[in-house]
Amino acid sequence: MINSRKYYITTPIYYVNAEPHIGTAYTTIAGDVMARYKRLCGYETFYLTGTDEHGQKILRSALSAGLEPKELADRVVTKYKEVWEELNIKYTRFIRTTEEKHKKAVQFLFRKIDHNGDIYKGKYSGWYCTACERYITLKESPDKKCPVCQRQTEFFEEENYFFKLSKYQDKMLSYLREHKDFIEPSSRYNEIFARVKMGLEDVSVSRASFDWGITMPIDEKHVIWVWFDALTNYLSGIGYPDETDNFKKFWPANVHLIAKDILWFHSVIWPCMLMSAGLEPPCKIFAHGWWTMNADKISKSKGNVVYPRDVIDKFGVDGLRYFLLREIPFGLDGDFSFTALKNRYNNELGNELGNLVMRTVVMVEKYSNSTVPQYNPSEVDKTIMETLRSTQKSICDHMEHFRFSLALENIWEIIRMSNKYIDNVKPWLLAKEKLSHLNTVLYTLTETLRIISIYLMPFMPASMETMRKQLGVSDENISITEGLEFGQIKPGTRVSKGNPLFPRVEDK
Ligand SMILES: [Zn+2]
């Protein structure tokens, strides 16, 4: 079952000139949620993340910090790994572009593309944005400001090597036509399709003005363009070109998760590089939106950066993970607000989910000697069963399509319904007369919570582990396919009340 079902998901590799912030945490948490979900579905999953350590931007940051670029990279990489561990990110591999293995892979890929006749030497002059590591055209931006980051560009003129991107225009167009879901959301697909139709220009893939990069195999005076270098991590991260078994198993990637500002590189330049090298393009590029702060993009230069630490001290790691994926549909922009965060945390996590767990465990302790009772299948509430059945299908469907917020909404339907169920049947009254019905109610509640804990496991792994301990199901072998059938929890399972899962956060 395992080998035929693989799932390979990646984040972009992050520049080592800044510490992880809410934007990079967002992509990485989303990737982690998806990877965990796929593991629960029985897929052999490879989750790749890492750091992009070459190029002029890093060189400059290092110089201004009085460090060698590799020193700067080492420091920031340590930071990244710490934060990812803190945020409970379970990646398969963390790749650094300064690794020897990666360098060899980039040079190997470069040679393949060169052998295919797609590299030539030419002169380039133009306006360059160092922050984005790309040339801009005056067509894009007559005022010479970078259209992506709005920074002032610099004029460069140098002898470069070029990749014949223009040669792939027709191939790329027909690829897009045949793979309508190659780029998601579909608005992004339309954008890219229109742009490719307007024509592709060759891209410069070498730099000779600095040497912080991977040496070009055909001309040692040049280093390979940092984007060529960075994109190749998706291959080298799974063993290209040497570890062929692992590579064959996982390539092509099922999805590259990215932020929308780097869509062009991923959805056009990268597939064309792969086509030139005789490799398959990735199956999907999913471009999510940006978090804004009072409608402004969050960025270092604007001084409005939110760091994971700012949130998790107060709301916990799972509070952050939940909020980021619940607040806005994945794919759209959204405003980061501590008020919205607090409301969702207190209401949805604290009042709705946390209380449901607390009420259920306390009642099982009180009315059933702390053990899950036997139940009568004919007395199980029909609406609850119906909701469990209907949401099951749509939760999985939403997850498959990265609609995290809708999957969570579905899960909360079950939670709200369960709270209402308690209010309606009033177990404290049943305890006086209808013990058999009371047992079925208690069973239904603990079993529903067990199912909820599995759905929520990818989103909030630590809290769900705690919750499952309280329900007495912590050592169960869980999987989405087997775990969702109603009636799995064994009568006699011992529950135990713990601390509230999501203690209320008050205003200070
Ligand atoms: Zn820029």
Residues whose N, C-alpha, C, O or C-beta is under 5 A from the ligand:
A	BS01	ZN	C129 A131 C132 C146 V148 C149 Q150
